[in-house]
Amino acid sequence: MLQCVIVAIIVLIPTITQASGFRIPESSVAGMSLSNAVVANPDIKGSMIYNPAIMSIQDERRTVTFGLQNVALDANVKPENGVETGSQGDDSIWIPAFYYMSKVSKKWAWGLGMHAPFGLETKWPQGTFGLFSDLALATSNPEIAGLEPEQSKIEVANLTPNVSYLINQNNSISFGINYYDVRKLIFNTQAIQINGSGDGFGYTLAYLYERGDWSLGATYRSEVKVTADGSIDIVAGPSAGASANASAEIEFPAMIQIGLRNQINQNFALEFDIERTYWSSFDKLEIKHGLSTTPITSTNNWKDGNAYRLAGSYQLNNAWQLRFGYTLDETPQPDDYFTARIPDADRQLFSFGVSYKPNSWEFEAGIMYIKFDDRTINQPPNSYALRLQSGDTDPNGTDAYNGTYESNALIVGIGFTKTFAE
């Protein structure tokens, strides 16, 4: 049964992005309802996928948590040299998440989780960015029309087994493996289609301290390097029909999240978390292929970014709990390396949820609204033309992407948890 659930979730995991860069932090419905400020929360079963050290302090013998979240993303650009348009990627998708925990003794527990930690899709119709069809620029650079970005997509599923050990009544630790399955990598222009897939491994370290009304939690997830193998196909221009093997190495960033929680009274609790994502490792995407000795390069040079999360919960009675949260999430993407493939911006996240637990079953629902700051890119005129003259075709950080980018997203989630005393 457990194996069937895992296979089903791998098949269902789609791709979209709503956190900084192409991170998807919403790993459970409970976590989403609390704006992902749950790394120090031992009272909610949906926290275990955020901090597996929580497993060994649970009283229940076994726990199963499952959730589905629908993400509706609206992304638009008003380009300086093109036609106002919206991204044509999937604008509403379902993201599943699952966690299973088993307590094997008073001090030891193990768990297995599945979720989508990263994801991205943008798809721009031809002519969105007018500089790529500029006749004056095309006279000296006839290949420029084919360089306009079209579809960009990354699908990642994470299978994460963990073990947790209760050191004493106040301290617990955890170690786990992260298996990243990059099911799909697409990096298309109007003339070139590139796709691939691959996998890689990393690890998780987690800690929980609980004493009285206070708890402190921390989770570190290592970077994961993946080599994606696939193909390159020329679909337009004088070389149309040519194809060859292609490969790219992607380094998914390390992350650390630290949280402090206080049970203020019998009904009300607050938690504050800081999460740092080490996006500086995402400096360059280099695609090697058999059609040329020169790789296709996308330079990013991102900086490390922080997310500041605040969450509260209020226990109405023995069965009902209200949840709410807020996050300020910084973009890692500087203007000098901005790309319309990942039109990122600072954002604010507002969340609300409810839990109903009449017995060993718990039913959860939540909603989150994400407001991206409008982002205007105004790079110097002719900056892309000058780059092309040097032989570099990468449009990132040039006037090719000048314009104003607007985005917002709405997430709605439902889920359940079942606990077993034996």
C-alpha positions in Angstrom: 0.0 0.0 0.0 2.8 2.5 1.0 4.6 1.7 -2.3 1.5 2.3 -4.3 0.9 5.7 -2.7 4.5 6.8 -3.4 4.3 5.8 -7.1 1.0 7.7 -7.4 2.5 10.8 -5.9 5.6 10.7 -8.2 3.3 10.5 -11.2 1.1 13.4 -10.0 3.8 15.9 -9.0 3.6 18.8 -11.5 5.5 22.0 -11.7 4.9 25.6 -10.8 6.8 28.2 -8.8 5.7 30.6 -6.1 8.6 31.0 -3.6 11.9 32.8 -4.2 13.7 31.5 -7.3 11.9 28.3 -8.2 11.6 27.0 -4.6 8.3 25.4 -3.4 8.3 25.4 0.4 4.7 24.3 0.8 5.3 20.7 1.9 2.0 20.0 3.7 -1.4 21.6 4.0 -0.7 22.4 7.7 2.6 24.0 6.7 1.0 26.1 4.0 -1.7 27.2 6.4 1.0 28.4 8.8 3.0 30.1 6.0 5.6 27.3 6.4 6.6 28.5 9.9 6.5 25.0 11.5 10.0 23.8 11.9 9.7 24.2 15.7 6.1 22.9 16.0 5.9 19.4 17.5 2.1 19.5 17.8 1.2 19.4 14.1 1.8 16.1 12.2 2.4 18.1 9.0 5.5 19.6 10.6 7.4 16.3 10.3 8.3 16.8 6.7 9.8 20.2 7.6 11.7 18.9 10.6 12.0 15.1 10.9 13.4 15.3 14.4 9.8 15.8 15.5 9.1 12.2 14.8 10.8 10.6 17.8 8.8 12.8 20.4 5.4 11.6 19.0 3.2 9.5 21.3 1.5 7.7 18.4 2.9 4.5 17.0 2.3 5.4 13.3 1.1 8.5 11.4 0.1 9.0 7.8 -0.3 12.5 6.4 -1.5 13.3 2.9 -2.5 16.6 1.2 -3.3 18.1 -2.1 -2.7 21.8 -3.0 -4.0 23.6 -6.0 -1.8 26.5 -7.2 -3.2 29.1 -9.5 -0.5 31.4 -10.9 -1.0 34.6 -12.9 2.2 36.0 -14.5 2.3 38.9 -16.9 4.8 41.2 -18.6 4.5 44.6 -20.2 7.7 44.5 -22.3 9.4 47.7 -23.4 9.9 46.2 -26.9 7.0 43.9 -27.4 3.4 43.0 -26.7 1.8 42.8 -23.3 1.1 39.2 -22.5 0.8 36.5 -19.9 2.8 33.3 -19.4 1.0 30.4 -21.2 2.2 27.7 -18.9 -0.2 25.7 -16.8 -2.0 28.3 -14.7 -3.7 25.9 -12.2 -2.2 22.6 -11.0 -2.4 20.2 -8.1 0.6 19.4 -6.0 0.5 16.3 -3.7 2.5 15.7 -0.6 2.8 12.6 1.7 4.5 11.6 4.9 4.6 8.4 6.8 6.0 8.0 10.3 6.6 4.8 12.4 7.7 4.8 16.0 9.8 1.6 16.5 10.8 2.2 20.2 10.6 4.9 22.9 13.6 6.7 21.4 13.7 5.7 17.7 11.4 6.6 14.8 11.6 6.5 11.0 9.7 8.3 8.3 9.3 8.6 4.6 8.1 11.7 2.8 7.4 12.7 -0.8 6.9 16.3 -2.1 8.0 18.8 -4.7 10.8 21.1 -3.3 11.5 22.9 -6.5 9.5 23.7 -9.7 9.3 26.1 -12.5 7.3 26.8 -15.7 7.1 29.8 -17.9 6.0 29.8 -21.6 6.1 33.0 -23.6 4.5 33.2 -27.1 6.6 34.4 -30.0 6.9 38.2 -30.2 6.6 38.8 -26.5 10.1 40.3 -26.4 10.3 42.5 -29.4 14.0 43.1 -29.4 14.5 39.5 -30.7 12.7 40.5 -33.9 14.3 43.9 -34.3 15.2 44.2 -38.0 18.3 46.4 -37.4 19.7 44.0 -34.9 18.9 41.0 -37.1 20.9 42.4 -40.0 24.2 41.7 -38.2 22.8 38.9 -36.0 20.5 36.8 -38.2 20.1 34.1 -35.6 18.6 36.5 -33.0 14.9 35.6 -33.7 15.5 32.0 -32.7 17.0 33.0 -29.4 13.8 34.5 -27.9 12.8 32.3 -24.9 9.8 30.1 -25.2 9.1 27.4 -22.6 11.2 26.9 -19.5 10.3 24.0 -17.1 11.7 22.0 -14.2 9.8 19.2 -12.5 11.4 17.8 -9.3 10.1 15.1 -7.0 11.8 14.5 -3.6 11.7 11.1 -1.9 13.1 11.6 1.6 13.6 8.7 4.1 14.6 9.9 7.7 15.4 8.4 11.1 15.0 10.3 14.4 16.5 9.7 17.8 15.2 11.0 21.1 18.3 12.0 23.1 16.3 12.9 26.2 12.9 14.4 27.1 14.0 17.8 25.7 16.2 17.0 22.7 15.8 15.0 19.5 17.8 14.8 16.3 17.3 13.4 12.8 19.2 12.3 9.7 17.8 11.6 6.3 18.5 11.2 2.6 17.0 13.4 -0.2 16.6 11.8 -3.5 15.8 14.4 -6.2 14.1 13.0 -9.3 14.3 15.7 -12.0 11.5 14.3 -14.2 11.7 17.0 -16.8 14.0 19.8 -17.7 12.9 22.0 -20.7 14.9 25.0 -22.0 13.3 26.0 -25.3 13.7 29.1 -27.5 11.6 29.8 -30.6 14.0 27.8 -32.7 15.6 25.3 -30.4 14.1 22.6 -28.1 16.1 21.2 -25.3 14.9 18.6 -22.8 16.4 16.2 -20.3 16.0 14.4 -17.0 18.2 13.0 -14.2 18.5 12.5 -10.5 20.8 13.1 -7.5 21.2 12.7 -3.8 21.6 15.0 -0.8 21.0 14.8 2.9 19.0 16.3 5.8 20.0 17.1 9.3 17.4 18.2 11.9 17.1 19.1 15.5 14.3 19.9 18.0 14.6 21.3 21.5 11.4 21.4 23.6 11.0 22.6 27.2 7.9 23.9 28.8 6.0 26.3 26.6 9.1 26.9 24.3 10.5 24.9 21.4 13.4 25.5 19.1 13.8 23.7 15.7 16.3 23.7 12.9 16.6 21.8 9.6 19.5 21.8 7.1 19.1 20.4 3.7 22.2 20.0 1.6 22.7 21.0 -2.0 21.9 18.4 -4.6 23.8 18.1 -7.9 21.9 16.6 -10.9 23.2 15.8 -14.3 20.2 16.0 -16.7 20.7 14.0 -20.0 18.5 14.5 -23.0 18.4 16.0 -26.5 18.6 19.2 -28.5 16.4 19.7 -31.6 16.5 22.6 -34.1 12.9 23.3 -35.1 13.3 26.5 -37.1 15.8 28.3 -39.2 18.4 27.1 -41.8 19.4 24.2 -39.5 15.9 22.9 -38.8 15.8 19.2 -38.4 19.2 18.8 -36.8 19.3 17.0 -33.4 21.9 15.6 -31.0 22.4 14.5 -27.4 22.6 17.2 -24.7 23.3 17.4 -21.0 23.3 20.0 -18.3 24.4 20.0 -14.6 22.0 21.7 -12.2 22.9 22.4 -8.6 19.8 22.7 -6.3 20.7 25.0 -3.4 21.3 24.1 0.2 18.7 25.4 2.7 18.6 26.0 6.5 15.5 26.9 8.5 15.5 27.8 12.2 12.3 28.4 14.2 11.3 29.5 17.7 7.8 28.7 19.0 6.0 29.7 22.2 2.7 28.3 23.6 1.5 31.6 25.0 -1.5 30.1 26.7 -3.6 27.0 26.6 -5.2 28.1 23.3 -2.7 30.4 21.5 0.8 29.8 20.1 3.2 31.8 17.9 6.2 30.7 15.9 8.8 32.8 14.1 11.1 31.1 11.5 14.0 32.3 9.3 14.9 30.3 6.2 18.0 30.9 4.2 18.4 29.4 0.7 21.9 29.3 -0.7 21.0 30.4 -4.2 24.5 31.6 -4.9 25.2 28.0 -6.1 22.8 28.6 -9.0 25.4 30.7 -10.8 25.3 29.3 -14.3 23.3 26.8 -16.4 25.6 25.3 -19.1 24.1 23.0 -21.7 26.6 20.9 -23.6 25.4 19.3 -26.9 26.6 17.5 -30.0 25.8 20.2 -32.5 28.6 22.5 -31.4 31.7 22.5 -29.2 30.3 25.7 -27.7 27.8 25.1 -24.9 24.6 27.1 -24.5 25.0 29.2 -21.4 22.6 31.0 -19.1 24.4 33.1 -16.5 22.4 33.7 -13.3 24.8 34.8 -10.5 22.1 34.7 -7.9 22.6 35.7 -4.3 21.6 33.9 -1.2 18.1 34.8 0.0 16.1 34.9 3.2 12.5 34.2 4.0 11.0 35.6 7.3 8.0 33.6 8.5 5.5 34.2 11.3 2.7 31.9 12.2 0.0 31.6 14.9 -2.5 28.9 15.9 -5.6 29.2 18.1 -7.4 26.2 19.6 -11.1 26.9 19.6 -12.0 23.7 21.4 -10.8 20.1 21.6 -11.5 19.5 17.9 -11.1 22.8 16.0 -8.0 24.8 15.4 -7.5 28.0 13.5 -4.2 28.8 11.7 -2.7 31.8 10.1 0.7 33.0 8.8 2.7 35.7 7.0 6.0 35.5 5.1 8.3 38.1 3.6 10.4 36.3 0.9 13.4 38.0 -0.7 14.3 37.4 -4.4 17.8 36.1 -5.0 17.8 37.4 -8.6 19.7 40.7 -9.2 18.7 43.1 -12.0 22.0 42.6 -13.8 21.2 38.9 -14.4 17.4 39.1 -14.7 15.8 36.6 -17.0 12.2 36.3 -18.2 12.6 32.5 -17.9 12.4 33.0 -14.1 10.8 36.4 -13.6 11.4 36.6 -9.9 10.6 39.3 -7.4 10.3 39.9 -3.7 6.9 38.7 -2.4 4.6 38.5 0.6 2.6 35.4 1.6 -0.6 35.5 3.6 -2.1 32.3 4.8 -5.1 31.0 6.7 -6.3 27.5 7.6 -8.4 25.3 9.8 -8.1 21.8 11.3 -10.8 19.5 12.6 -9.7 16.6 14.7 -12.6 14.7 16.3 -10.6 11.5 16.9 -7.6 9.8 15.4 -8.5 11.4 12.1 -7.6 15.0 11.4 -8.9 17.0 8.4 -7.2 20.2 7.3 -7.9 23.0 4.8 -5.9 26.1 4.0 -5.5 29.0 1.7 -2.6 31.2 0.8 -2.3 34.4 -1.3 1.0 35.4 -2.7 1.6 38.9 -3.9 4.8 39.5 -5.9 6.2 43.0 -6.0 5.9 44.5 -9.5 9.4 44.4 -11.0 10.6 46.9 -13.6 13.8 46.0 -15.6 15.4 49.0 -17.2 18.8 47.9 -18.5 20.9 50.3 -20.8 19.8 50.5 -24.4 21.8 48.4 -26.8 23.2 46.3 -24.0 22.1 43.1 -25.8 23.5 44.3 -29.1 26.9 44.9 -27.5 26.8 41.5 -25.9 26.1 39.8 -29.3 29.0 41.7 -30.8 31.3 39.9 -28.3 29.9 36.5 -29.4 27.8 36.0 -26.3 24.1 35.2 -27.1 22.9 35.1 -23.5 20.2 37.8 -23.1 20.1 37.7 -19.2 20.5 41.1 -17.6 20.2 43.1 -20.9 17.6 45.3 -22.5 16.1 42.3 -24.2 14.0 41.8 -21.1 13.2 45.4 -20.3 9.7 45.8 -19.1 7.4 45.5 -16.0 6.6 42.0 -14.6 3.5 41.4 -12.5 2.6 38.1 -10.7 0.4 36.8 -8.0 -0.7 33.3 -6.9 -3.4 31.6 -4.9 -3.0 28.2 -3.2 -5.9 26.2 -1.8 -5.2 22.9 0.0 -7.0 20.0 1.6 -5.5 17.1 3.5 -5.9 14.5 6.2 -3.8 12.8 8.9 -4.5 9.4 10.4 -2.7 8.4 13.7 -2.5 4.8 15.0 -1.9 4.1 18.7 -0.6 0.6 17.9 
